[in-house]
Amino acid sequence: MPDKYTYLLVDTLCILFPLACSFHPKIQFHKQWRFFALPSVVTAIFFLVWDALFTRAGIWSFNPRYTVGLYLAGLPLEEYLFFFCIPYACVFTYYCVSQFLDLSRYIHAARGITFGLAAFLIIVALLHPERLYTSVTFLFLAALLYFTALRKASFLPSFYVAFAIILVPFFISNGILTGTGLPEPVVIYNDHYNLGIRLITIPVEDTFYGMLLMLMNVTGFDYLCKRRP
C-alpha cells in the first residue's frame, strides 16, 4: 500500500468495527444517529478551528508523505475525517457501556474523580502556560469536567469505563499517527509547546485531548437522548 494512504487507513479502521456493529440487533446504535449527528458536527467544527490555528502557529504539522494530498484551511482531508470517525467510535462505545452495564451506583465516585482530575489539569496548565498544547488542552478539559460534575451528569461512570476501553485502540491508532512502526510520524509535534513526555511515541497531552473530544460528543449525545419524546 502506498504511504499516502496511511492516515486514511487509520481513520477507516477506527470506524469500521463500530459502524458494522451499529446494526447488531442487540445494539441498534443506528437508531441513535440523530442524537449523534448534531453534537459531532458542533464538536468537529470546534476542534477543526483549534486544529487549523495550532497548525498555522507551528504547534503541530502533518507529514505529506502519509496523506492523499487534499488540503483545506491547511488541514489534510484525513484530519477532517478523524473528527468524525473517532467520535463515532467513542460514542458507540459509550452507548454500549451505558446500555449493558448499570453503573449508576458509582456516580458519586465518578464525580469525585472528575473534580480531582479537573483540579490536577488546572494546576499543570497554570504551571506551564507557555506550553500551549498542554495549557489549552488541559484548561478546556478541566472546564468541561467541572461543568459535567456540577450538573451531576449521570453518564460519568459509563463515560469513564468507555474511555478506559477506548484507550486500547487509541494507543494503537495514535501510536501509528505519531510514528510507532513508521519511518516518520504522520503528525509532527513541536515539543516546545508540550511537556515533552511521550507514551512510546504519543505526547501525553494526546490522551487528554482525546478525552476532551470524547467528552464533548458524549455530553451532547446524552443531552439530546434525554430530551427525546
GUFITOR-592306 format. One record per residue: residue number from 1; residue in one letter; chain; x, y, z of N, C-alpha, C in turn. Coordinates in nm, 4 decimals, padded with zeros to 6 digits, m for minus. Layout:
<gutors>
num:residuo:cadena:n.c1:n.c2:n.c3:ca.c1:ca.c2:ca.c3:c.c1:c.c2:c.c3
NUM:A:A:X:Y:Z:X:Y:Z:X:Y:Z
...
</gutors>
This chain:
<gutors>
num:residuo:cadena:n.c1:n.c2:n.c3:ca.c1:ca.c2:ca.c3:c.c1:c.c2:c.c3
1:M:A:00.0840:m00.1201:00.0000:00.0000:00.0000:00.0000:00.0876:00.1253:00.0000
2:P:A:00.0600:00.2218:m00.0866:00.1379:00.3460:m00.0867:00.1274:00.4189:00.0467
3:D:A:00.2372:00.4842:00.0861:00.2412:00.5565:00.2136:00.1314:00.6612:00.2246
4:K:A:00.0915:00.7203:00.1107:m00.0026:00.8320:00.1156:m00.1402:00.7930:00.1688
5:Y:A:m00.1694:00.6652:00.1770:m00.2987:00.6206:00.2277:m00.2946:00.5829:00.3761
6:T:A:m00.1821:00.6058:00.4416:m00.1658:00.5625:00.5808:m00.2661:00.6279:00.6739
7:Y:A:m00.2759:00.7603:00.6724:m00.3676:00.8305:00.7621:m00.5124:00.7941:00.7289
8:L:A:m00.5435:00.7843:00.6025:m00.6793:00.7485:00.5606:m00.7150:00.6076:00.6092
9:L:A:m00.6191:00.5172:00.6049:m00.6431:00.3804:00.6518:m00.6674:00.3787:00.8028
10:V:A:m00.5943:00.4591:00.8772:m00.6157:00.4673:01.0230:m00.7577:00.5143:01.0526
11:D:A:m00.8022:00.6184:00.9840:m00.9399:00.6681:01.0018:m01.0412:00.5572:00.9730
12:T:A:m01.0202:00.4877:00.8619:m01.1150:00.3845:00.8191:m01.1226:00.2701:00.9193
13:L:A:m01.0086:00.2238:00.9659:m01.0058:00.1119:01.0600:m01.0673:00.1493:01.1952
14:C:A:m01.0563:00.2754:01.2326:m01.1122:00.3191:01.3613:m01.2652:00.3146:01.3617
15:I:A:m01.3262:00.3396:01.2478:m01.4730:00.3450:01.2436:m01.5348:00.2158:01.1905
16:L:A:m01.4556:00.1306:01.1284:m01.5101:00.0142:01.0592:m01.5866:m00.0798:01.1526
17:F:A:m01.5255:m00.1212:01.2620:m01.5890:m00.2147:01.3547:m01.7107:m00.1523:01.4239
18:P:A:m01.7002:m00.0311:01.4811:m01.8188:00.0297:01.5430:m01.9343:00.0489:01.4453
19:L:A:m01.9027:00.0883:01.3219:m02.0081:00.1094:01.2232:m02.0769:m00.0222:01.1886
20:A:A:m02.0005:m00.1288:01.1704:m02.0585:m00.2585:01.1382:m02.1450:m00.3105:01.2528
21:C:A:m02.0999:m00.2899:01.3761:m02.1734:m00.3390:01.4930:m02.2948:m00.2527:01.5269
22:S:A:m02.3029:m00.1350:01.4679:m02.4152:m00.0446:01.4968:m02.5493:m00.1044:01.4569
23:F:A:m02.5467:m00.1999:01.3654:m02.6712:m00.2597:01.3161:m02.7030:m00.3939:01.3827
24:H:A:m02.6212:m00.4314:01.4793:m02.6468:m00.5565:01.5511:m02.7814:m00.5457:01.6238
25:P:A:m02.8657:m00.6478:01.6162:m02.9999:m00.6385:01.6760:m03.0010:m00.6098:01.8261
26:K:A:m02.8941:m00.6440:01.8973:m02.8905:m00.6176:02.0407:m02.8329:m00.4793:02.0734
27:I:A:m02.7831:m00.4118:01.9718:m02.7240:m00.2789:01.9926:m02.8069:m00.1707:01.9232
28:Q:A:m02.8240:m00.1829:01.7937:m02.9049:m00.0913:01.7139:m02.8672:00.0560:01.7359
29:F:A:m02.7383:00.0799:01.7345:m02.6927:00.2179:01.7527:m02.7337:00.3067:01.6360
30:H:A:m02.7614:00.2458:01.5208:m02.8011:00.3257:01.4048:m02.9298:00.4042:01.4326
31:K:A:m03.0104:00.3564:01.5263:m03.1327:00.4283:01.5623:m03.1042:00.5529:01.6468
32:Q:A:m02.9805:00.5655:01.6921:m02.9402:00.6811:01.7742:m02.8618:00.7839:01.6936
33:W:A:m02.8473:00.7611:01.5627:m02.7658:00.8522:01.4824:m02.8149:00.9964:01.4893
34:R:A:m02.9463:01.0143:01.5013:m02.9998:01.1514:01.5037:m02.9532:01.2273:01.6282
35:F:A:m02.9200:01.1546:01.7341:m02.8698:01.2187:01.8556:m02.7184:01.2392:01.8498
36:F:A:m02.6532:01.1638:01.7647:m02.5081:01.1761:01.7486:m02.4710:01.2867:01.6505
37:A:A:m02.5539:01.3102:01.5510:m02.5179:01.3967:01.4381:m02.4833:01.5398:01.4802
38:L:A:m02.5748:01.6064:01.5493:m02.5522:01.7474:01.5830:m02.4322:01.7669:01.6757
39:P:A:m02.4212:01.6938:01.7866:m02.3031:01.7117:01.8712:m02.1725:01.6841:01.7983
40:S:A:m02.1727:01.5863:01.7078:m02.0496:01.5536:01.6362:m02.0086:01.6672:01.5427
41:V:A:m02.1056:01.7299:01.4775:m02.0747:01.8408:01.3868:m02.0230:01.9611:01.4648
42:V:A:m02.0918:01.9958:01.5734:m02.0504:02.1103:01.6557:m01.9104:02.0872:01.7122
43:T:A:m01.8870:01.9674:01.7650:m01.7561:01.9356:01.8216:m01.6480:01.9365:01.7146
44:A:A:m01.6787:01.8822:01.5978:m01.5812:01.8788:01.4890:m01.5419:02.0202:01.4466
45:I:A:m01.6380:02.1091:01.4369:m01.6080:02.2476:01.3997:m01.5155:02.3114:01.5023
46:F:A:m01.5470:02.2906:01.6305:m01.4631:02.3446:01.7388:m01.3191:02.2951:01.7252
47:F:A:m01.3012:02.1650:01.7079:m01.1675:02.1075:01.7017:m01.0957:02.1430:01.5720
48:L:A:m01.1676:02.1540:01.4627:m01.1032:02.1882:01.3362:m01.0514:02.3318:01.3366
49:V:A:m01.1267:02.4225:01.3975:m01.0782:02.5606:01.4100:m00.9534:02.5636:01.4971
50:W:A:m00.9598:02.4962:01.6100:m00.8446:02.4846:01.7005:m00.7262:02.4225:01.6251
51:D:A:m00.7522:02.3166:01.5533:m00.6506:02.2443:01.4772:m00.5828:02.3347:01.3749
52:A:A:m00.6638:02.4097:01.3022:m00.6090:02.4982:01.1993:m00.5221:02.6075:01.2603
53:L:A:m00.5660:02.6618:01.3725:m00.4885:02.7666:01.4397:m00.3549:02.7131:01.4905
54:F:A:m00.3563:02.5937:01.5496:m00.2330:02.5354:01.6018:m00.1398:02.4935:01.4888
55:T:A:m00.1963:02.4497:01.3768:m00.1132:02.4148:01.2619:m00.0444:02.5395:01.2064
56:R:A:m00.1208:02.6468:01.1971:m00.0645:02.7732:01.1465:00.0431:02.8271:01.2399
57:A:A:00.0269:02.8032:01.3710:00.1231:02.8521:01.4697:00.2459:02.7624:01.4812
58:G:A:00.2457:02.6494:01.4114:00.3609:02.5606:01.4144:00.3655:02.4692:01.5351
59:I:A:00.2543:02.4527:01.6034:00.2499:02.3669:01.7216:00.2498:02.2199:01.6801
60:W:A:00.1900:02.1921:01.5654:00.1997:02.0601:01.5031:00.1843:02.0754:01.3531
61:S:A:00.2173:01.9712:01.2813:00.2049:01.9743:01.1356:00.1792:01.8309:01.0867
62:F:A:00.1503:01.8187:00.9572:00.1139:01.6895:00.9001:00.2135:01.6511:00.7923
63:N:A:00.2586:01.5297:00.7997:00.3593:01.4792:00.7070:00.2935:01.4466:00.5730
64:P:A:00.3266:01.5185:00.4666:00.2629:01.4949:00.3360:00.2904:01.3553:00.2807
65:R:A:00.3895:01.2891:00.3341:00.4206:01.1519:00.2889:00.3036:01.0571:00.3148
66:Y:A:00.2247:01.0856:00.4203:00.1214:00.9917:00.4641:m00.0210:01.0412:00.4408
67:T:A:m00.0385:01.1436:00.3600:m00.1721:01.1934:00.3291:m00.1940:01.1930:00.1778
68:V:A:m00.3199:01.1922:00.1365:m00.3504:01.1827:m00.0066:m00.3251:01.3145:m00.0796
69:G:A:m00.3071:01.4226:m00.0047:m00.2705:01.5498:m00.0672:m00.3823:01.6492:m00.0846
70:L:A:m00.5011:01.6205:m00.0310:m00.6124:01.7152:m00.0375:m00.6169:01.7965:00.0916
71:Y:A:m00.6060:01.9281:00.0791:m00.5983:02.0155:00.1966:m00.7064:02.1226:00.1909
72:L:A:m00.7552:02.1601:00.3081:m00.8492:02.2717:00.3220:m00.8146:02.3448:00.4497
73:A:A:m00.7917:02.4754:00.4394:m00.7529:02.5586:00.5546:m00.6281:02.5037:00.6224
74:G:A:m00.5380:02.4482:00.5444:m00.4123:02.3984:00.5972:m00.4189:02.2605:00.6585
75:L:A:m00.5370:02.1980:00.6567:m00.5541:02.0652:00.7158:m00.5812:01.9622:00.6073
76:P:A:m00.5218:01.8440:00.6186:m00.5464:01.7397:00.5190:m00.6868:01.6818:00.5337
77:L:A:m00.7367:01.6240:00.4268:m00.8686:01.5614:00.4272:m00.8823:01.4627:00.5424
78:E:A:m00.7780:01.3864:00.5678:m00.7829:01.2837:00.6720:m00.8089:01.3421:00.8102
79:E:A:m00.7642:01.4647:00.8319:m00.7870:01.5276:00.9625:m00.9347:01.5602:00.9813
80:Y:A:m01.0021:01.6003:00.8755:m01.1468:01.6248:00.8836:m01.2204:01.4941:00.9131
81:L:A:m01.1798:01.3874:00.8463:m01.2423:01.2580:00.8698:m01.2160:01.2097:01.0123
82:F:A:m01.0994:01.2406:01.0647:m01.0616:01.1997:01.2001:m01.1648:01.2453:01.3026
83:F:A:m01.2135:01.3690:01.2867:m01.3046:01.4257:01.3863:m01.4486:01.3773:01.3705
84:F:A:m01.4704:01.2842:01.2804:m01.5995:01.2155:01.2729:m01.5828:01.0657:01.3006
85:C:A:m01.4740:01.0082:01.2509:m01.4509:00.8644:01.2712:m01.4240:00.8326:01.4181
86:I:A:m01.3350:00.9082:01.4807:m01.3000:00.8821:01.6202:m01.4188:00.9089:01.7136
87:P:A:m01.4881:01.0227:01.7017:m01.6059:01.0427:01.7868:m01.7122:00.9346:01.7692
88:Y:A:m01.7304:00.8870:01.6463:m01.8297:00.7809:01.6258:m01.7924:00.6576:01.7062
89:A:A:m01.6670:00.6185:01.6982:m01.6212:00.5015:01.7727:m01.6355:00.5235:01.9232
90:C:A:m01.6066:00.6452:01.9680:m01.6149:00.6765:02.1112:m01.7589:00.6736:02.1616
91:V:A:m01.8485:00.7402:02.0909:m01.9879:00.7462:02.1348:m02.0530:00.6083:02.1236
92:F:A:m02.0173:00.5337:02.0213:m02.0676:00.3968:02.0084:m02.0272:00.3141:02.1301
93:T:A:m01.9017:00.3247:02.1703:m01.8529:00.2503:02.2871:m01.9254:00.2946:02.4131
94:Y:A:m01.9403:00.4260:02.4300:m02.0134:00.4773:02.5461:m02.1571:00.4254:02.5467
95:Y:A:m02.2214:00.4254:02.4320:m02.3601:00.3800:02.4232:m02.3719:00.2333:02.4645
96:C:A:m02.2803:00.1505:02.4182:m02.2836:00.0084:02.4542:m02.2641:m00.0105:02.6041
97:V:A:m02.1694:00.0633:02.6612:m02.1461:00.0539:02.8060:m02.2699:00.0958:02.8831
98:S:A:m02.3300:00.2070:02.8420:m02.4473:00.2587:02.9143:m02.5682:00.1669:02.9004
99:Q:A:m02.5760:00.0933:02.7902:m02.6896:00.0050:02.7681:m02.6750:m00.1291:02.8391
100:F:A:m02.5535:m00.1788:02.8499:m02.5341:m00.3147:02.9006:m02.4794:m00.3209:03.0434
101:L:A:m02.4362:m00.2073:03.0977:m02.3842:m00.2062:03.2351:m02.4593:m00.1033:03.3181
102:D:A:m02.5012:m00.1417:03.4370:m02.5649:m00.0486:03.5291:m02.4586:00.0032:03.6251
103:L:A:m02.4125:00.1240:03.5983:m02.3046:00.1829:03.6782:m02.3538:00.3001:03.7630
104:S:A:m02.4844:00.3117:03.7799:m02.5417:00.4265:03.8494:m02.4920:00.4394:03.9937
105:R:A:m02.4591:00.3264:04.0575:m02.4154:00.3319:04.1972:m02.2766:00.3946:04.2122
106:Y:A:m02.2079:00.4138:04.0992:m02.0741:00.4723:04.1049:m02.0733:00.6217:04.0728
107:I:A:m02.1886:00.6846:04.0693:m02.1965:00.8252:04.0293:m02.1181:00.9162:04.1238
108:H:A:m02.1242:00.8911:04.2548:m02.0520:00.9777:04.3495:m01.9010:00.9613:04.3343
109:A:A:m01.8563:00.8385:04.3133:m01.7135:00.8156:04.2904:m01.6679:00.8830:04.1617
110:A:A:m01.7516:00.8750:04.0584:m01.7177:00.9376:03.9302:m01.7088:01.0895:03.9432
111:R:A:m01.7992:01.1478:04.0208:m01.7936:01.2940:04.0421:m01.6665:01.3322:04.1168
112:G:A:m01.6290:01.2511:04.2146:m01.5057:01.2788:04.2879:m01.3840:01.2728:04.1974
113:I:A:m01.3788:01.1715:04.1108:m01.2694:01.1599:04.0136:m01.2682:01.2808:03.9214
114:T:A:m01.3856:01.3240:03.8815:m01.3969:01.4357:03.7878:m01.3440:01.5648:03.8485
115:F:A:m01.3849:01.5958:03.9705:m01.3358:01.7168:04.0372:m01.1848:01.7096:04.0595
116:G:A:m01.1366:01.5923:04.1010:m00.9933:01.5766:04.1244:m00.9111:01.5903:03.9980
117:L:A:m00.9580:01.5290:03.8899:m00.8871:01.5374:03.7623:m00.8864:01.6806:03.7105
118:A:A:m00.9981:01.7487:03.7223:m01.0059:01.8878:03.6761:m00.9086:01.9764:03.7525
119:A:A:m00.9011:01.9573:03.8831:m00.8083:02.0370:03.9645:m00.6636:02.0108:03.9230
120:F:A:m00.6314:01.8852:03.9007:m00.4960:01.8498:03.8570:m00.4623:01.9162:03.7236
121:L:A:m00.5552:01.9123:03.6291:m00.5319:01.9705:03.4971:m00.5105:02.1213:03.5044
122:I:A:m00.5876:02.1880:03.5895:m00.5724:02.3328:03.6044:m00.4359:02.3671:03.6617
123:I:A:m00.3915:02.2918:03.7610:m00.2608:02.3175:03.8223:m00.1490:02.3019:03.7198
124:V:A:m00.1528:02.1914:03.6440:m00.0485:02.1688:03.5427:m00.0515:02.2781:03.4362
125:A:A:m00.1707:02.3177:03.3933:m00.1831:02.4222:03.2906:m00.1266:02.5547:03.3397
126:L:A:m00.1533:02.5885:03.4645:m00.1045:02.7157:03.5198:00.0467:02.7137:03.5418
127:L:A:00.1016:02.5951:03.5627:00.2463:02.5834:03.5805:00.3212:02.5896:03.4476
128:H:A:00.2500:02.5635:03.3388:00.3154:02.5606:03.2066:00.2341:02.6403:03.1042
129:P:A:00.2106:02.7686:03.1280:00.1286:02.8461:03.0346:00.1903:02.8608:02.8963
130:E:A:00.3236:02.8512:02.8889:00.3905:02.8676:02.7596:00.3804:02.7425:02.6728
131:R:A:00.3493:02.6286:02.7334:00.3308:02.5036:02.6598:00.1862:02.5005:02.6103
132:L:A:00.1640:02.5617:02.4965:00.0267:02.5889:02.4543:m00.0564:02.4639:02.4318
133:Y:A:00.0027:02.3585:02.3789:m00.0761:02.2358:02.3607:m00.1209:02.1834:02.4975
134:T:A:m00.0308:02.1883:02.5932:m00.0619:02.1422:02.7290:m00.1663:02.2310:02.7945
135:S:A:m00.1387:02.3598:02.8029:m00.2242:02.4503:02.8799:m00.3629:02.4646:02.8193
136:V:A:m00.3716:02.4799:02.6883:m00.5024:02.4968:02.6247:m00.5860:02.3696:02.6391
137:T:A:m00.5260:02.2553:02.6095:m00.5988:02.1283:02.6201:m00.6456:02.1036:02.7629
138:F:A:m00.5571:02.1223:02.8588:m00.5898:02.0933:02.9981:m00.6978:02.1876:03.0517
139:L:A:m00.6916:02.3151:03.0133:m00.7916:02.4098:03.0623:m00.9290:02.3841:03.0011
140:F:A:m00.9327:02.3538:02.8724:m01.0612:02.3200:02.8086:m01.1229:02.1957:02.8732
141:L:A:m01.0413:02.0942:02.8927:m01.0927:01.9706:02.9518:m01.1363:01.9926:03.0962
142:A:A:m01.0585:02.0684:03.1731:m01.0950:02.0957:03.3123:m01.2281:02.1686:03.3209
143:A:A:m01.2485:02.2649:03.2316:m01.3738:02.3404:03.2323:m01.4927:02.2492:03.2042
144:L:A:m01.4786:02.1615:03.1063:m01.5894:02.0718:03.0737:m01.6106:01.9676:03.1836
145:L:A:m01.5042:01.9205:03.2446:m01.5176:01.8263:03.3551:m01.5926:01.8886:03.4717
146:Y:A:m01.5569:02.0114:03.5071:m01.6269:02.0813:03.6155:m01.7741:02.1005:03.5809
147:F:A:m01.8007:02.1336:03.4565:m01.9388:02.1532:03.4131:m02.0205:02.0263:03.4306
148:T:A:m01.9666:01.9141:03.3862:m02.0404:01.7882:03.3960:m02.0575:01.7444:03.5410
149:A:A:m01.9555:01.7690:03.6231:m01.9645:01.7294:03.7637:m02.0638:01.8168:03.8391
150:L:A:m02.0637:01.9461:03.8114:m02.1535:02.0382:03.8814:m02.2999:02.0122:03.8474
151:R:A:m02.3254:01.9717:03.7241:m02.4632:01.9405:03.6860:m02.5014:01.7965:03.7188
152:K:A:m02.4093:01.7278:03.7911:m02.4339:01.5913:03.8380:m02.4732:01.4984:03.7224
153:A:A:m02.3958:01.5068:03.6144:m02.4238:01.4264:03.4955:m02.4210:01.2778:03.5298
154:S:A:m02.5282:01.2094:03.5012:m02.5402:01.0674:03.5358:m02.4575:00.9778:03.4455
155:F:A:m02.4095:01.0315:03.3333:m02.3362:00.9484:03.2382:m02.1893:00.9303:03.2747
156:L:A:m02.1404:00.9998:03.3766:m01.9975:00.9988:03.4075:m01.9401:00.8591:03.4326
157:P:A:m02.0049:00.7722:03.5122:m01.9467:00.6378:03.5307:m01.9317:00.5620:03.3989
158:S:A:m02.0345:00.5661:03.3152:m02.0274:00.4980:03.1856:m01.9218:00.5616:03.0964
159:F:A:m01.9088:00.6927:03.1056:m01.8083:00.7625:03.0259:m01.6683:00.7144:03.0609
160:Y:A:m01.6369:00.7065:03.1899:m01.5025:00.6659:03.2305:m01.4724:00.5211:03.1906
161:V:A:m01.5701:00.4327:03.2045:m01.5494:00.2939:03.1633:m01.5276:00.2871:03.0121
162:A:A:m01.6090:00.3600:02.9366:m01.5942:00.3619:02.7906:m01.4588:00.4197:02.7503
163:F:A:m01.4161:00.5236:02.8194:m01.2869:00.5846:02.7882:m01.1738:00.4860:02.8136
164:A:A:m01.1843:00.4100:02.9230:m01.0824:00.3092:02.9529:m01.0760:00.2041:02.8423
165:I:A:m01.1921:00.1649:02.7898:m01.1961:00.0684:02.6799:m01.1338:00.1279:02.5541
166:I:A:m01.1655:00.2521:02.5286:m01.1156:00.3208:02.4081:m00.9636:00.3360:02.4101
167:L:A:m00.9039:00.3367:02.5281:m00.7590:00.3586:02.5365:m00.6793:00.2545:02.4581
168:V:A:m00.7314:00.1321:02.4484:m00.6581:00.0277:02.3748:m00.6465:00.0627:02.2266
169:P:A:m00.7584:00.0830:02.1553:m00.7441:00.1243:02.0140:m00.6810:00.2627:01.9997
170:F:A:m00.6981:00.3482:02.1010:m00.6365:00.4810:02.0965:m00.4852:00.4703:02.0864
171:F:A:m00.4258:00.3864:02.1715:m00.2807:00.3748:02.1704:m00.2302:00.3103:02.0416
172:I:A:m00.3117:00.2255:01.9822:m00.2710:00.1653:01.8546:m00.2768:00.2684:01.7422
173:S:A:m00.3936:00.3329:01.7271:m00.4114:00.4282:01.6166:m00.3253:00.5527:01.6351
174:N:A:m00.3251:00.6073:01.7561:m00.2469:00.7289:01.7790:m00.0977:00.6990:01.7787
175:G:A:m00.0640:00.5770:01.8174:00.0765:00.5384:01.8084:00.1249:00.5409:01.6646
176:I:A:00.0428:00.4900:01.5730:00.0784:00.4933:01.4306:00.0908:00.6374:01.3829
177:L:A:m00.0048:00.7212:01.4212:m00.0031:00.8603:01.3753:00.1177:00.9372:01.4273
178:T:A:00.1684:00.8971:01.5425:00.2842:00.9672:01.5989:00.4159:00.8972:01.5690
179:G:A:00.4105:00.7916:01.4859:00.5347:00.7340:01.4350:00.5688:00.5937:01.4774
180:T:A:00.4864:00.5291:01.5612:00.5167:00.3920:01.6009:00.5080:00.2986:01.4808
181:G:A:00.6166:00.2330:01.4500:00.6187:00.1393:01.3377:00.6373:00.2030:01.2021
182:L:A:00.6539:00.3349:01.1988:00.6727:00.4063:01.0726:00.8096:00.4742:01.0705
183:P:A:00.8661:00.4962:00.9526:00.9940:00.5677:00.9451:00.9830:00.7113:00.9956
184:E:A:00.8655:00.7724:00.9762:00.8415:00.9109:01.0177:00.7008:00.9200:01.0761
185:P:A:00.6759:01.0171:01.1648:00.5399:01.0346:01.2168:00.4466:01.0944:01.1129
186:V:A:00.3198:01.0626:01.1250:00.2173:01.1235:01.0399:00.1885:01.2647:01.0884
187:V:A:00.1719:01.2784:01.2198:00.1513:01.4088:01.2830:00.2798:01.4446:01.3562
188:I:A:00.3367:01.5596:01.3220:00.4654:01.6016:01.3780:00.4412:01.7104:01.4828
189:Y:A:00.4828:01.6839:01.6064:00.4608:01.7785:01.7161:00.5868:01.8591:01.7436
190:N:A:00.5674:01.9878:01.7692:00.6760:02.0742:01.8141:00.6803:02.0655:01.9664
191:D:A:00.7815:01.9971:02.0203:00.7863:01.9713:02.1646:00.8073:02.0959:02.2480
192:H:A:00.8327:02.2082:02.1840:00.8411:02.3339:02.2589:00.7051:02.3695:02.3198
193:Y:A:00.5980:02.3176:02.2611:00.4637:02.3543:02.3046:00.3941:02.2446:02.3851
194:N:A:00.4653:02.1388:02.4203:00.4078:02.0363:02.5071:00.5088:02.0000:02.6154
195:L:A:00.4725:01.9103:02.7046:00.5580:01.8765:02.8184:00.6779:01.7911:02.7806
196:G:A:00.6764:01.7367:02.6596:00.7878:01.6528:02.6178:00.7828:01.5118:02.6736
197:I:A:00.6697:01.4758:02.7346:00.6517:01.3414:02.7899:00.5812:01.2555:02.6849
198:R:A:00.6433:01.1456:02.6477:00.5872:01.0589:02.5434:00.5527:00.9215:02.6010
199:L:A:00.4362:00.8726:02.5641:00.3972:00.7350:02.5934:00.4331:00.6553:02.4695
200:I:A:00.5528:00.6027:02.4664:00.6199:00.5471:02.3485:00.6430:00.6628:02.2508
201:T:A:00.5537:00.6836:02.1532:00.5697:00.7983:02.0626:00.4597:00.9023:02.0818
202:I:A:00.3642:00.8759:02.1686:00.2457:00.9614:02.1833:00.2685:01.0680:02.2898
203:P:A:00.2550:01.1964:02.2562:00.2609:01.3002:02.3599:00.1522:01.2762:02.4644
204:V:A:00.1856:01.2916:02.5914:00.0893:01.2627:02.6977:m00.0358:01.3491:02.6832
205:E:A:m00.0206:01.4680:02.6246:m00.1347:01.5571:02.6050:m00.2411:01.4964:02.5147
206:D:A:m00.1994:01.4084:02.4239:m00.2961:01.3472:02.3317:m00.4037:01.2691:02.4055
207:T:A:m00.3679:01.2110:02.5194:m00.4659:01.1348:02.5974:m00.5780:01.2262:02.6459
208:F:A:m00.5414:01.3441:02.6932:m00.6411:01.4378:02.7449:m00.7142:01.5091:02.6308
209:Y:A:m00.6447:01.5296:02.5210:m00.7084:01.5824:02.4002:m00.8178:01.4864:02.3543
210:G:A:m00.7854:01.3575:02.3552:m00.8840:01.2558:02.3182:m00.9991:01.2497:02.4164
211:M:A:m00.9698:01.2656:02.5454:m01.0760:01.2664:02.6455:m01.1699:01.3842:02.6241
212:L:A:m01.1146:01.5014:02.5925:m01.1968:01.6190:02.5663:m01.2851:01.5968:02.4438
213:L:A:m01.2272:01.5415:02.3377:m01.3033:01.5132:02.2157:m01.4192:01.4184:02.2458
214:M:A:m01.3924:01.3149:02.3226:m01.4964:01.2174:02.3565:m01.6007:01.2774:02.4492
215:L:A:m01.5552:01.3537:02.5493:m01.6480:01.4088:02.6476:m01.7436:01.5100:02.5852
216:M:A:m01.6957:01.5915:02.4926:m01.7832:01.6874:02.4260:m01.8919:01.6154:02.3472
217:N:A:m01.8534:01.5099:02.2770:m01.9511:01.4339:02.1995:m02.0503:01.3609:02.2890
218:V:A:m02.0021:01.2987:02.3943:m02.0896:01.2233:02.4836:m02.1841:01.3169:02.5583
219:T:A:m02.1346:01.4333:02.5988:m02.2195:01.5303:02.6682:m02.3369:01.5718:02.5805
220:G:A:m02.3083:01.6058:02.4547:m02.4153:01.6442:02.3628:m02.5075:01.5287:02.3301
221:F:A:m02.4512:01.4120:02.3095:m02.5306:01.2928:02.2790:m02.6245:01.2594:02.3945
222:D:A:m02.5731:01.2590:02.5152:m02.6547:01.2269:02.6325:m02.7665:01.3298:02.6515
223:Y:A:m02.7341:01.4564:02.6299:m02.8338:01.5627:02.6452:m02.9495:01.5448:02.5466
224:L:A:m02.9175:01.5181:02.4210:m03.0221:01.5016:02.3200:m03.1026:01.3733:02.3426
225:C:A:m03.0365:01.2677:02.3872:m03.1096:01.1431:02.4154:m03.2138:01.1630:02.5236
226:K:A:m03.1797:01.2405:02.6250:m03.2728:01.2620:02.7370:m03.3852:01.3578:02.7019
227:R:A:m03.3680:01.4335:02.5942:m03.4722:01.5267:02.5510:m03.5690:01.4660:02.4505
228:R:A:m03.5408:01.3423:02.4070:m03.6242:01.2815:02.3037:m03.7646:01.2573:02.3590
229:P:A:m03.8655:01.2560:02.2716:m04.0030:01.2324:02.3156:m04.0160:01.0948:02.3825
</gutors>
